[in-house]
């Protein structure tokens, strides 16, 4: 690709529209991935068993509807295209129920937990309409040889959003709450929701679908069967489950780790910021490396190196400097698989659409969404279960056993899951046919 063409892509307003959409989506997702379990246990004072049930039920529902949503989108086309209209129209309900998730329930006891589960499920449906529509956009708003750069823009904007969320959330909670975390969380999430509404609307208005895939004429059963016969996709989904699970475990457990094990909540915003900043700085490196090295090596090596970063944190002895170094290693390394998985999915959905004579962009990417949600749900439930087994007590001095449970859930569990994710990434590419040479970052052979 020539320098002039690269420059034109960078300056195209559709690129910034796509970046705005992903900034908005991440700004909704990250507070829930990072802080909702803390909000349930330490603010609403739900038991860890209750939180485990809420996460499992909500995410099971969420994951079960995503393939149906993807199939519905693949089977229809609108005036503005196949996917972007859903982002524009579903932003408002997604934001309304996002804020409601952090609004104290008007009920008590078991009824309060049921209320929270109900709100969580409604939000999950609304957010799925946005996110499932966003994922296939990579295939339809640019040419094949532009995907690598556009995906890097997408990931960078998501990381910037995560940086805003992770660094500012507790600062804004303290500022707005004035001693009340209930008030602080509600006002903070309302501010985030307002930003999401503006950025998602501007993004959707500036994105144009250049390619119009044919409508899928296969039945839902035939479509799903074709996807799961593709070994490369199956292992890619398993890798993403592990990737999301390790990231969610680290995010959700870090609050407890800093609050109880280290006793340094003042360092938590800086720790989150350092992690996402490391991932952001890795994006140009990923774009460069994807053009020169085997994709299988990058996809499998990323989680393994991220596990190395977690092990540095485990053996830090509670010292702050090694913890931040390990976090930086994790941030850079984990960014490889998190970035490249979307380009790989776009390439594989194109192949599947060609071989099966249908449209698979929505379903293939919806299953990416399902994989991420499975990882998140299992992560949250695992953290809650470990804390339950080790007798964690919310907002109290923890026993040595409970502190060990916090440390295990924050570090040891993430370490082994990262190694498993690296194995699945390797298996996804082992013996697979080479990817299209025109797809930046997808080819499994060095230039």
FIGU-43757 format. One record per residue: residue in one letter; x, y, z of N, C-alpha, C in turn. Coordinates in pm, whole numbers, padded with zeros to 5 digits, always signed. Atoms other than C-alpha are relative to their C-alpha. Layout:
<sites>
aXYZXYZXYZ/...
</sites>
This chain:
<sites>
x+00084-00119+00000+00000+00000+00000+00088+00125+00000/x-00082-00120+00009+00140+00342-00092-00025+00091+00120/x+00012-00096-00110+00204+00617+00158-00122+00090-00019/x+00113-00088+00025-00055+00837-00014-00132-00068+00035/x+00124+00070-00030-00322+00571+00021-00018-00016+00150/x+00007+00009-00145-00238+00517+00386-00047+00132+00058/x+00034-00130-00052-00265+00888+00445-00147+00031-00024/x+00140-00027+00030-00602+00907+00272-00091-00077+00093/x+00079+00078-00094-00732+00631+00497-00002+00068+00136/x-00009-00063-00131-00608+00810+00806-00090+00123+00007/x+00074-00124-00001-00783+01131+00704-00146-00018-00039/x+00138+00025+00039-01105+00973+00580-00090+00012+00123/x+00086-00020-00116-01389+01081+00806-00066-00130+00045/x+00056+00129-00040-01523+00725+00800+00088-00070+00102/x-00091+00060-00097-01211+00615+00988-00026+00058+00138/x+00026-00064-00129-01277+00868+01261-00140-00034+00049/x+00133+00045-00041-01643+00769+01259+00006-00138+00062/x-00017+00136-00052-01543+00407+01310+00070+00003+00136/x-00068-00015-00128-01307+00513+01588-00095+00051+00107/x+00097-00055-00095-01587+00712+01755-00097-00107+00049/x+00092+00109-00038-01820+00412+01749+00066-00092+00101/x-00069+00093-00090-01561+00190+01914+00038+00065+00132/x-00021-00073-00125-01474+00458+02170-00126-00007+00085/x+00127+00002-00073-01843+00472+02265-00031-00138+00056/x+00032+00135-00044-01888+00097+02284+00089-00042+00116/x-00091+00035-00110-01579+00053+02502-00033+00077+00127/x+00033-00081-00118-01693+00335+02732-00124-00053+00072/x+00111+00069-00066-02011+00139+02801+00047-00132+00061/x-00037+00136-00043-01845-00201+02829+00100-00001+00116/x-00108+00008-00096-01536-00124+03037-00042+00022+00145/x+00042-00013-00140-01705+00010+03354-00073-00123+00053/x+00070+00120-00044-01922-00300+03363+00098-00115+00018/x-00100+00106-00011-01630-00534+03300+00090+00020+00120/x-00098-00029-00104-01414-00360+03559-00061+00021+00139/x+00046-00050-00129-01639-00226+03832-00136-00052+00045/x+00135+00041-00040-01984-00388+03830+00003-00102+00113/x-00006+00099-00107-01881-00683+04046+00036+00067+00134/x-00031-00076-00122-01727-00438+04297-00123+00077+00047/x+00121-00074-00036-02046-00229+04286-00101-00092+00068/x+00095+00094-00060-02255-00537+04362+00042-00043+00141/x-00043+00055-00129-02040-00662+04651+00023+00108+00106/x-00041-00097-00101-01906-00347+04820-00091+00122+00011/x+00093-00114-00008-02175-00089+04739-00141-00049+00033/x+00132+00054-00028-02499-00287+04721+00002-00109+00106/x-00022+00101-00104-02356-00547+04963-00071-00133-00030/x+00047+00133+00036-02476-00851+04771+00106-00102+00042/x-00094+00107-00031-02320-01179+04877+00069-00046-00127/x-00072+00049+00118-02063-01336+04648-00078-00108-00073/x+00083+00101+00067-02303-01624+04582-00104+00066-00089/x+00100-00071+00079-02568-01379+04463+00061+00060-00126/x-00068-00060+00115-02322-01200+04236+00034-00107-00103/x-00032+00110+00091-02212-01533+04088-00122-00040-00083/x+00123+00038+00070-02572-01623+04000-00041+00108-00100/x+00038-00109+00090-02645-01280+03851+00085-00001-00126/x-00090-00002+00115-02338-01292+03627-00024-00119-00092/x+00019+00120+00082-02398-01649+03511-00129+00007-00080/x+00130-00002+00067-02767-01606+03431-00003+00108-00108/x+00005-00111+00095-02728-01266+03263+00086-00029-00123/x-00089+00025+00113-02434-01374+03049-00044-00120-00083/x+00055+00111+00078-02598-01703+02951-00109+00051-00093/x+00104-00060+00084-02897-01506+02827+00062+00083-00111/x-00067-00088+00094-02671-01254+02659+00064-00078-00114/x-00068+00079+00102-02464-01515+02479-00095-00077-00089/x+00093+00081+00078-02766-01715+02366-00070+00080-00108/x+00072-00079+00100-02924-01424+02177+00092+00058-00107/x-00091-00064+00097-02612-01296+01999+00001-00067-00137/x+00003+00061+00134-02604-01557+01719-00130+00028-00074/x+00129-00032+00063-02974-01490+01654+00002+00144-00054/x-00011-00139+00045-02903-01117+01633+00089+00008-00125/x-00089+00000+00115-02611-01178+01396-00066-00058-00124/x+00070+00063+00113-02821-01408+01175-00107+00094-00054/x+00104-00096+00042-03103-01150+01169+00062+00111-00084/x-00065-00108+00074-02862-00879+01053+00053-00048-00135/x-00050+00054+00127-02705-01102+00787-00111-00022-00101/x+00111+00036+00089-03048-01182+00645-00077+00120-00051/x+00072-00121+00039-03156-00821+00597+00096+00112-00035/x-00077-00120+00032-03035-00493+00455-00091+00121+00011/x+00077-00124-00011-03148-00136+00526+00044+00101-00104/x-00033-00104+00097-03131+00187+00330+00144+00047+00016/x-00135-00050-00024-02803+00288+00494+00104-00111+00001/x-00093+00111-00003-02648-00057+00474-00053-00114+00084/x+00040+00121-00069-02654-00382+00663+00010+00011+00152/x-00031+00005-00141-02517-00297+01005-00006+00134+00074/x-00026-00121-00078-02456+00067+01096-00127+00061+00061/x+00123-00055-00053-02823+00161+01149-00031-00047+00141/x+00026+00054-00133-02843-00063+01454+00079+00077+00107/x-00081-00077-00095-02563+00133+01620-00065+00134+00029/x+00060-00132-00014-02739+00462+01560-00126-00004+00088/x+00129+00001-00067-03079+00357+01692-00001-00069+00136/x-00001+00071-00128-02981+00133+01981+00092+00062+00103/x-00089-00065-00097-02737+00372+02148-00078+00053+00120/x+00077-00059-00110-03006+00546+02353-00049-00104+00101/x+00041+00099-00101-03166+00238+02513+00118-00067+00070/x-00118+00058-00064-02820+00093+02575+00050+00089+00113/x-00049-00094-00102-02720+00406+02766-00096+00011+00117/x+00100-00009-00107-03044+00425+02962+00016-00115+00099/x-00010+00116-00089-03007+00074+03100+00142-00017+00055/x-00136-00004-00056-02631+00117+03143+00000+00083+00129/x+00010-00082-00121-02704+00397+03390-00083-00071+00105/x+00087+00070-00095-02983+00189+03549+00074-00111+00074/x-00079+00103-00067-02727-00083+03625+00068+00053+00126/x-00069-00061-00113-02558+00159+03865-00093+00089+00083/x+00100-00068-00082-02880+00292+04016-00047-00097+00108/x+00041+00093-00107-02956+00137+04360-00142-00048-00021/x+00134+00055+00026-03257-00096+04324-00103+00053+00099/x+00105-00050-00089-03590+00024+04469-00057-00108+00092/x+00048+00113-00078-03632-00313+04643+00110-00045+00095/x-00098+00052-00096-03454-00506+04917+00003-00152-00006/x-00011+00145-00009-03333-00860+04979+00011-00067-00135/x-00003+00077+00123-03385-01120+04710-00059+00077-00117/x+00064-00077+00106-03612-00885+04514+00098+00099-00063/x-00100-00093+00053-03322-00639+04479+00093-00072-00097/x-00087+00077+00089-03102-00909+04327-00071-00035-00130/x+00078+00031+00120-03379-01012+04086-00015+00125-00087/x+00010-00127+00073-03425-00647+03990+00130+00028-00077/x-00129-00025+00066-03053-00610+03914+00022-00095-00116/x-00013+00097+00109-03057-00928+03707-00088+00039-00119/x+00093-00042+00106-03359-00801+03511+00058+00117-00079/x-00060-00115+00067-03189-00467+03435+00121-00043-00081/x-00120+00049+00069-02868-00648+03342-00037-00069-00132/x+00041+00073+00120-03051-00869+03091-00053+00095-00107/x+00051-00096+00099-03230-00577+02925+00117+00078-00061/x-00118-00070+00053-02903-00384+02898+00077-00090-00095/x-00075+00093+00084-02734-00693+02753-00059-00008-00140/x+00065+00008+00131-02991-00716+02473+00025+00128-00081/x-00018-00128+00070-02968-00345+02385+00144+00017-00045/x-00141-00016+00034-02588-00344+02394+00042-00098-00108/x-00033+00098+00103-02570-00660+02184-00040+00049-00139/x+00042-00053+00129-02764-00487+01907+00105+00097-00055/x-00107-00091+00043-02489-00224+01898+00128-00074-00034/x-00132+00060+00016-02185-00443+01939+00003-00104-00111/x+00003+00098+00108-02291-00726+01708-00001+00070-00135/x+00000-00077+00125-02358-00465+01439+00135+00064-00027/x-00127-00068+00017-02023-00297+01499+00110-00093-00051/x-00110+00090+00033-01801-00603+01462+00013-00028-00151/x-00017+00026+00144-01880-00681+01091+00033+00125-00081/x-00029-00121+00077-01827-00316+00993+00139-00001-00060/x-00137+00006+00051-01457-00390+00950+00004-00061-00140/x+00001+00067+00130-01548-00605+00649-00068+00083-00109/x+00083-00065+00101-01787-00365+00478+00029+00148-00021/x-00027-00142+00019-01651-00012+00524+00138+00027-00060/x-00132-00020+00061-01305-00071+00377+00035-00120-00087/x-00050+00109+00083-01118-00284+00126+00086-00093+00084/x-00073+00102-00075-00931-00597+00230+00137+00050+00045/x-00136-00042-00035-00588-00434+00221+00003+00118+00096/x+00007-00110-00095-00709-00153+00448-00037-00045+00141/x+00054+00047-00128-00832-00372+00732+00101+00009+00114/x-00099-00003-00107-00506-00390+00923+00011+00136+00064/x-00011-00135-00054-00475-00014+00959-00130+00042+00069/x+00127-00040-00059-00847+00038+01025-00023-00071+00133/x+00016+00073-00125-00847-00232+01290+00089+00058+00110/x-00088-00064-00097-00551-00064+01459-00062+00128+00054/x+00071-00120-00044-00749+00261+01469-00113-00037+00095/x+00110+00047-00086-01042+00071+01616+00051-00037+00139/x-00052+00045-00129-00835-00094+01889+00056+00117+00080/x-00057-00116-00070-00653+00230+01971-00110+00085+00062/x+00110-00080-00055-00983+00415+02016-00066-00072+00118/x+00056+00076-00112-01115+00135+02238+00090+00009+00122/x-00094-00010-00112-00800+00149+02449-00005+00140+00062/x+00014-00136-00054-00830+00528+02482-00124+00010+00088/x+00123+00001-00079-01184+00474+02603+00020-00074+00132/x-00029+00076-00122-01066+00210+02850+00087+00081+00095/x-00087-00085-00082-00801+00454+02970-00082+00105+00075/x+00088-00098-00063-01064+00719+03036-00080-00064+00113/x+00082+00068-00099-01285+00472+03217+00080-00045+00121/x-00075+00059-00110-01019+00300+03425+00065+00106+00089/x-00070-00102-00079-00836+00616+03531-00098+00094+00071/x+00088-00102-00055-01133+00845+03592-00113-00053+00088/x+00121+00047-00068-01403+00618+03734+00002+00027+00150/x+00001-00018-00145-01303+00611+04100+00026+00146+00039/x-00019-00142-00028-01184+00973+04086-00133+00074-00010/x+00130-00064+00016-01525+01080+03955-00100-00048+00105/x+00088+00052-00105-01705+00853+04201+00023+00076+00131/x-00032-00077-00121-01523+01026+04486-00045+00145-00011/x+00035-00141+00019-01583+01371+04338-00150+00023+00007/x+00145-00019+00004-01953+01331+04265-00070-00056+00124/x+00066+00066-00112-02033+01104+04558+00016+00071+00132/x-00025-00068-00127-01881+01314+04837-00019-00093+00118/x+00010+00097-00108-01851+01005+05053-00103-00109-00022/x+00101+00101+00032-02141+00809+04898+00033-00064-00134/x-00032+00067+00125-02032+00552+04641-00126-00027-00083/x+00125+00019+00075-02397+00491+04546-00026+00120-00091/x+00021-00122+00078-02439+00851+04435+00112+00019-00102/x-00114-00020+00088-02089+00867+04289-00005-00087-00124/x+00006+00090+00116-02132+00562+04065-00114+00042-00094/x+00113-00037+00085-02474+00676+03941+00031+00124-00084/x-00030-00123+00073-02358+01027+03846+00113-00023-00101/x-00112+00028+00091-02031+00903+03694-00046-00074-00124/x+00048+00076+00115-02207+00650+03473-00096+00082-00087/x+00085-00090+00078-02459+00917+03369+00085+00088-00090/x-00092-00080+00081-02170+01133+03250+00056-00083-00115/x-00050+00088+00105-02020+00839+03059-00107-00025-00106/x+00108+00027+00094-02360+00765+02902-00023+00117-00095/x+00018-00117+00085-02391+01122+02773+00109+00007-00106/x-00110+00001+00096-02048+01096+02609-00023-00109-00106/x+00026+00111+00092-02145+00762+02455-00106+00037-00103/x+00106-00039+00092-02463+00904+02302+00053+00092-00110/x-00054-00095+00097-02274+01187+02132+00096-00070-00096/x-00103+00062+00085-01979+00981+02005-00057-00109-00090/x+00058+00106+00084-02188+00687+01880-00084+00058-00112/x+00082-00062+00105-02429+00916+01691+00088+00063-00107/x-00092-00060+00097-02146+01112+01528+00072-00108-00081/x-00069+00107+00069-01966+00789+01445-00086-00066-00106/x+00089+00068+00094-02266+00621+01282-00033+00089-00120/x+00033-00091+00111-02341+00929+01073+00115+00014-00099/x-00117-00020+00086-01988+00937+00932+00055-00130-00058/x-00044+00128+00053-01952+00567+00848-00087-00039-00119/x+00073+00043+00119-02049+00447+00502+00040-00143-00035/x-00028+00138+00038-02078+00082+00407+00027-00004-00150/x-00042+00002+00140-01886+00046+00081-00035-00130-00070/x+00029+00131+00057-01956-00322+00031-00133-00050+00056/x+00131+00046-00041-02302-00477+00043-00010-00151-00020/x+00008+00146+00014-02290-00852+00115-00142-00044-00032/x+00132+00053+00033-02575-01056-00026-00067-00052+00127/x+00073+00047-00117-02846-01155+00217+00014-00151+00014/x-00019+00141-00027-02805-01492+00381-00132-00075-00024/x+00122+00077+00030-03055-01744+00240+00000-00135+00071/x-00005+00126-00075-02943-02036+00459-00083+00012+00126/x+00072+00000-00127-03143-02138+00763+00097+00026+00114/x-00086-00026-00115-03012-02053+01108+00082-00124+00035/x-00070+00125-00031-02923-02416+01168+00112-00027-00100/x-00103+00022+00102-02735-02444+00837+00116+00099+00016/x-00103-00102-00020-02551-02121+00909+00092-00036+00115/x-00080+00034-00117-02436-02228+01255+00084-00125-00025/x-00073+00123+00031-02337-02571+01126+00123+00030-00085/x-00113-00036+00086-02117-02416+00858+00111+00068+00080/x-00099-00069-00082-01944-02195+01115+00079-00098+00085/x-00067+00089-00094-01868-02473+01361+00071-00117-00068/x-00081+00096+00075-01735-02701+01089+00138+00058-00033/x-00126-00068+00030-01457-02446+01042+00091-00008+00122/x-00087+00023-00116-01182-02567+01276+00075+00126+00041/x-00078-00120-00030-00987-02243+01248-00084+00100+00081/x+00087-00089-00075-01284-02039+01368-00026-00050+00141/x+00028+00057-00132-01359-02276+01656+00115+00027+00097/x-00114-00025-00088-01008-02251+01797+00021+00150+00024/x-00009-00144-00019-01015-01875+01741-00097+00046+00108/x+00097-00033-00105-01329-01855+01955+00050-00045+00137/x-00053+00049-00128-01167-02067+02227+00113+00090+00050/x-00106-00092-00039-00864-01839+02223-00058+00129+00057/x+00060-00125-00046-01087-01534+02262-00067-00017+00137/x+00057+00027-00132-01270-01694+02555+00108+00013+00107/x-00110-00008-00096-00938-01735+02734+00055+00141+00011/x-00050-00136+00000-00821-01390+02632-00090+00092+00083/x+00093-00085-00072-01135-01222+02763-00011-00041+00147/x+00008+00048-00137-01145-01440+03072+00117+00050+00083/x-00119-00046-00074-00789-01353+03173-00006+00151+00023/x+00009-00145-00014-00846-00982+03107-00104+00039+00104/x+00107-00033-00095-01172-00979+03303+00037-00038+00143/x-00046+00040-00134-01023-01171+03595+00095+00105+00055/x-00097-00099-00044-00738-00925+03611-00069+00132+00034/x+00069-00126-00024-00969-00623+03585-00085-00006+00127/x+00094+00007-00111-01227-00742+03837+00070-00025+00133/x-00069+00034-00125-00979-00875+04092+00097+00109+00045/x-00100-00100-00033-00740-00581+04076-00050+00097+00107/x+00056-00090-00101-00974-00360+04279+00019-00059+00139/x-00015+00066-00129-00974-00613+04564+00148-00015+00037/x-00143+00019-00023-00600-00675+04524+00063+00127+00057/x-00057-00126-00048-00511-00308+04571-00065+00045+00131/x+00070-00048-00120-00774-00242+04837+00038-00080+00123/x-00019+00084-00117-00707-00540+05064+00141-00059+00011/x-00131+00066-00007-00380-00713+04971+00113+00102+00013/x-00104-00102-00005-00169-00403+04905-00035+00116+00092/x+00042-00115-00080-00375-00148+05097+00037+00132-00065/x-00042-00120+00074-00300+00110+04824-00103+00034-00107/x+00102-00040+00097-00627+00215+04659+00039+00127-00074/x-00043-00123+00066-00456+00545+04579+00077-00027-00129/x-00078+00035+00120-00243+00363+04320-00085-00067-00108/x+00082+00075+00094-00536+00188+04147-00020+00074-00133/x+00017-00068+00130-00610+00460+03884+00129-00002-00083/x-00127+00001+00074-00239+00478+03792+00030-00139-00055/x-00022+00137+00046-00222+00098+03765-00085-00029-00124/x+00087+00020+00115-00521+00085+03530+00051+00081-00119/x-00048-00085+00108-00383+00375+03329+00126-00057-00064/x-00124+00057+00053-00041+00210+03293-00028-00120-00090/x+00034+00117+00080-00201-00110+03163-00056+00034-00136/x+00062-00034+00128-00417+00048+02897+00093+00086-00084/x-00097-00078+00075-00143+00293+02801+00102-00091-00068/x-00091+00097+00061+00090-00001+02740-00063-00065-00122/x+00071+00059+00114-00172-00160+02514-00012+00099-00115/x+00011-00102+00105-00218+00166+02328+00133+00018-00073/x-00132-00018+00060+00155+00207+02269+00040-00121-00083/x-00033+00121+00075+00168-00150+02138-00063-00003-00138/x+00074+00009+00125-00070-00080+01848+00086+00023-00125/x-00088-00013+00118+00188+00060+01600+00095-00119-00015/x-00088+00118+00003+00416-00230+01695-00073-00119-00061/x+00079+00112+00053+00138-00478+01617-00017+00014-00151/x+00018-00023+00143+00071-00320+01277+00129-00030-00075/x-00130+00026+00062+00443-00334+01195+00032-00149+00001/x-00036+00141-00013+00493-00690+01324-00089-00089-00085/x+00093+00084+00076+00184-00825+01147+00036-00008-00147/x-00042+00001+00140+00344-00740+00812+00130-00077-00020/x-00134+00058+00012+00672-00915+00890+00015-00137+00065/x-00012+00127-00071+00605-01219+01110-00125-00084-00019/x+00113+00091+00012+00381-01521+01110-00111+00039+00097/x+00113-00036-00085+00034-01444+01241-00017-00101+00113/x+00013+00103-00104+00034-01775+01431+00096+00027+00115/x-00098-00031-00104+00349-01671+01619-00044+00117+00085/x+00045-00118-00074+00205-01334+01713-00122-00032+00087/x+00123+00033-00074-00133-01476+01819+00028-00092+00118/x-00032+00093-00109+00017-01756+02028+00101+00058+00097/x-00102-00055-00087+00315-01564+02161-00050+00109+00091/x+00053-00109-00081+00110-01271+02289-00049-00047+00137/x+00046+00047-00130-00077-01463+02563+00110-00059+00087/x-00109+00059-00078+00238-01651+02666+00085+00110+00066/x-00076-00112-00059+00431-01325+02714-00083+00075+00103/x+00087-00064-00100+00129-01178+02895+00001-00079+00130/x-00009+00084-00120+00144-01475+03134+00130+00026+00074/x-00127-00037-00062+00508-01384+03196-00015+00127+00083/x+00024-00123-00074+00396-01036+03298-00077-00024+00128/x+00078+00034-00120+00142-01182+03542+00089-00068+00104/x-00089+00069-00094+00411-01405+03694+00093+00099+00070/x-00082-00104-00063+00627-01095+03756-00078+00065+00114/x+00085-00058-00104+00337-00948+03952-00016-00095+00118/x+00017+00099-00107+00293-01273+04150+00122-00002+00091/x-00123+00009-00079+00658-01278+04260+00052+00137+00044/x-00044-00135-00038+00669-00905+04333+00016+00017+00149/x-00007-00014-00146+00628-00962+04705-00075+00121+00052/x+00075-00117-00041+00386-00672+04720+00070+00131-00031/x-00073-00121+00037+00646-00427+04587-00066+00064-00122/x+00077-00070+00102+00488-00161+04368+00069-00001-00136/x-00070-00011+00128+00758-00130+04099-00013-00127-00084/x+00019+00121+00081+00756-00498+03987-00144-00022-00044/x+00141+00014+00037+00377-00493+03990-00031+00084-00124/x+00025-00087+00116+00373-00200+03747+00077-00049-00123/x-00076+00056+00113+00645-00359+03531-00073-00120-00059/x+00076+00116+00048+00451-00685+03511-00127+00041-00070/x+00122-00049+00062+00137-00491+03427+00029+00056-00139/x-00038-00053+00132+00317-00314+03140+00029-00113-00098/x-00028+00116+00086+00443-00647+03002-00131-00064-00043/x+00131+00058+00031+00090-00784+03023-00074+00087-00102/x+00073-00089+00089-00057-00476+02851+00048-00007-00143/x-00056+00007+00136+00178-00488+02553-00027-00137-00063/x+00008+00136+00057+00169-00867+02507-00144-00041-00031/x+00139+00042+00021-00205-00924+02547-00065+00077-00115/x+00058-00080+00107-00272-00651+02289+00008-00070-00136/x-00018+00066+00130-00149-00876+02006-00121-00086-00036/x+00114+00087+00030-00420-01140+02027-00131+00078-00001/x+00123-00079-00006-00688-00885+02122-00020+00082-00127/x+00008-00078+00123-00609-00682+01809-00022-00090-00121/x-00003+00078+00124-00542-00948+01547-00120-00094-00016/x+00112+00093+00009-00842-01167+01631-00110+00055-00090/x+00108-00057+00080-01079-00922+01456+00032-00002-00149/x-00040+00009+00141-00880-00909+01133-00010-00144-00048/x+00010+00142+00035-00858-01287+01135-00145-00041-00022/x+00142+00035+00012-01234-01316+01190-00059+00057-00129/x+00049-00059+00124-01303-01078+00899+00044-00082-00121/x-00052+00083+00110-01080-01286+00669-00075-00133-00007/x+00065+00131-00002-01241-01613+00778-00148+00011-00037/x+00140-00016+00037-01596-01478+00743-00013+00023-00151/x+00000-00017+00146-01511-01367+00385+00013-00136-00069/x-00019+00134+00060-01387-01718+00304-00128-00083+00012/x+00120+00080-00024-01696-01875+00458-00114+00047-00088/x+00106-00054+00084-01931-01642+00272+00019-00042-00145/x-00028+00040+00138-01758-01729-00055-00026-00149-00023/x+00015+00145+00019-01756-02105-00002-00144-00047+00018/x+00137+00043-00028-02112-02129+00133-00105+00082-00075/x+00091-00084+00079-02260-01863-00096-00108+00066+00087/x+00092-00070-00089-02416-01663+00187+00073+00115+00066/x-00061-00108-00076-02345-01379+00428+00022-00048+00143/x-00033+00053-00132-02166-01480+00747+00064+00105+00093/x-00067-00101-00081-02026-01149+00875-00063+00019+00136/x+00069-00022-00127-02290-01099+01143+00014-00117+00095/x-00004+00119-00086-02292-01457+01272+00142-00027+00050/x-00139+00025-00041-01913-01505+01272+00043+00098+00107/x-00040-00100-00098-01863-01180+01460-00087-00002+00124/x+00085+00016-00118-02161-01238+01688+00056-00109+00091/x-00060+00106-00081-01990-01558+01800+00130+00046+00065/x-00110-00064-00071-01681-01351+01874-00051+00069+00125/x+00064-00069-00113-01908-01145+02096-00040-00101+00108/x+00038+00105-00095-02044-01464+02256+00123-00052+00074/x-00124+00050-00061-01689-01588+02319+00050+00096+00107/x-00044-00100-00097-01598-01262+02490-00089-00002+00124/x+00093+00000-00113-01909-01280+02706+00014-00126+00084/x-00024+00123-00077-01844-01641+02801+00122+00020+00088/x-00120-00026-00078-01497-01539+02908-00027+00092+00117/x+00032-00095-00107-01632-01247+03107-00085-00064+00108/x+00089+00063-00097-01908-01451+03272+00074-00101+00087/x-00076+00100-00074-01677-01737+03369+00100+00068+00092/x-00096-00074-00082-01422-01485+03495-00067+00055+00124/x+00069-00059-00114-01669-01299+03715-00048-00104+00099/x+00048+00107-00088-01818-01620+03849+00116-00067+00072/x-00118+00062-00062-01472-01766+03913+00055+00085+00113/x-00048-00092-00104-01360-01458+04105-00092-00005+00121/x+00096+00004-00111-01679-01459+04312+00008-00132+00075/x-00003+00131-00063-01653-01833+04377+00125-00018+00086/x-00124+00009-00077-01288-01818+04488-00009+00084+00127/x+00015-00087-00118-01368-01528+04720-00098-00059+00100/x+00095+00069-00090-01662-01724+04859+00069-00115+00074/x-00069+00113-00062-01445-02031+04923+00102+00045+00105/x-00103-00049-00092-01183-01818+05099-00056+00099+00103/x+00068-00077-00106-01441-01638+05318+00025+00150-00009/x-00011-00145+00016-01417-01288+05173-00119+00069+00065/x+00105-00081-00062-01615-01028+05371+00008+00141-00058/x-00006-00131+00065-01708-00706+05185+00034+00112+00098/x-00034-00122-00073-01551-00383+05311+00038-00025+00145/x-00046+00035-00135-01381-00543+05612+00145-00048-00008/x-00135+00054-00003-01036-00654+05721-00005-00148-00034/x+00007+00136+00051-00962-00980+05542+00095-00092+00075/x-00085+00102-00060-00823-01300+05687+00113-00036-00096/x-00106+00046+00092-00496-01445+05548-00052-00090-00110/x+00058+00089+00102-00705-01708+05368-00070+00081-00108/x+00070-00084+00097-00921-01441+05204+00099+00078-00086/x-00101-00071+00076-00612-01245+05102+00067-00091-00103/x-00055+00097+00094-00469-01559+04942-00097-00022-00116/x+00100+00017+00105-00796-01605+04753-00001+00117-00097/x-00006-00118+00085-00777-01248+04625+00122-00006-00091/x-00123+00008+00079-00419-01303+04510-00010-00108-00107/x+00016+00108+00097-00503-01633+04341-00091+00044-00114/x+00095-00040+00103-00802-01489+04157+00055+00110-00089/x-00053-00112+00078-00612-01177+04047+00116-00040-00089/x-00125+00027+00071-00290-01344+03929+00014-00145-00046/x-00027+00140+00035-00257-01723+03941-00099-00052-00104/x+00102+00049+00093-00585-01796+03764+00021+00060-00139/x-00024-00065+00129-00510-01541+03491+00122-00060-00070/x-00123+00057+00057-00163-01694+03439-00031-00128-00079/x+00027+00128+00066-00291-02044+03354-00097+00015-00117/x+00095-00020+00109-00576-01917+03139+00069+00062-00121/x-00077-00059+00110-00335-01707+02932+00079-00106-00076/x-00073+00107+00066-00122-02012+02862-00093-00087-00084/x+00098+00078+00076-00431-02204+02753-00043+00075-00125/x+00036-00081+00117-00528-01916+02522+00107-00004-00108/x-00109+00010+00096-00185-01928+02360-00003-00132-00075/x+00010+00131+00064-00233-02299+02291-00112-00002-00104/x+00112-00003+00095-00571-02242+02126+00035+00085-00123/x-00041-00083+00113-00424-01964+01910+00092-00079-00093/x-00090+00083+00081-00151-02202+01792-00080-00104-00078/x+00080+00103+00065-00406-02476+01714-00088+00057-00110/x+00085-00062+00101-00620-02230+01517+00072+00011-00133/x-00075-00020+00124-00341-02180+01264+00077-00124-00045/x-00076+00120+00036-00180-02524+01268-00067-00073-00116/x+00051+00072+00116-00227-02680+00927-00105+00075-00079/x+00102-00075+00071-00459-02400+00812+00054+00052-00132/x-00046-00058+00126-00447-02268+00455+00044+00143+00021/x-00046-00138-00018-00261-01937+00415-00110+00099-00027/x+00102-00102+00016-00471-01626+00448+00028+00082-00125/x-00015-00085+00119-00527-01379+00171+00120+00092+00013/x-00117-00085-00005-00210-01192+00085-00038+00147+00006/x+00040-00140-00002-00411-00871+00053-00043+00048+00134/x+00050-00040-00130-00527-00874+00413+00115+00031+00092/x-00110-00039-00087-00283-00679+00624-00015-00067+00133/x+00002+00056-00134-00192-00857+00940-00059-00136+00009/x+00064+00129-00007-00363-01182+00846+00088-00111-00055/x-00082+00102+00063-00106-01364+00637+00082-00076+00103/x-00073+00084-00094+00052-01655+00822+00141-00030-00050/x-00137+00016+00047+00385-01613+00646+00066+00136-00005/x-00069-00129+00004+00647-01343+00671+00015+00049-00142/x-00019-00057+00132+00688-01104+00382+00140-00031-00052/
</sites>
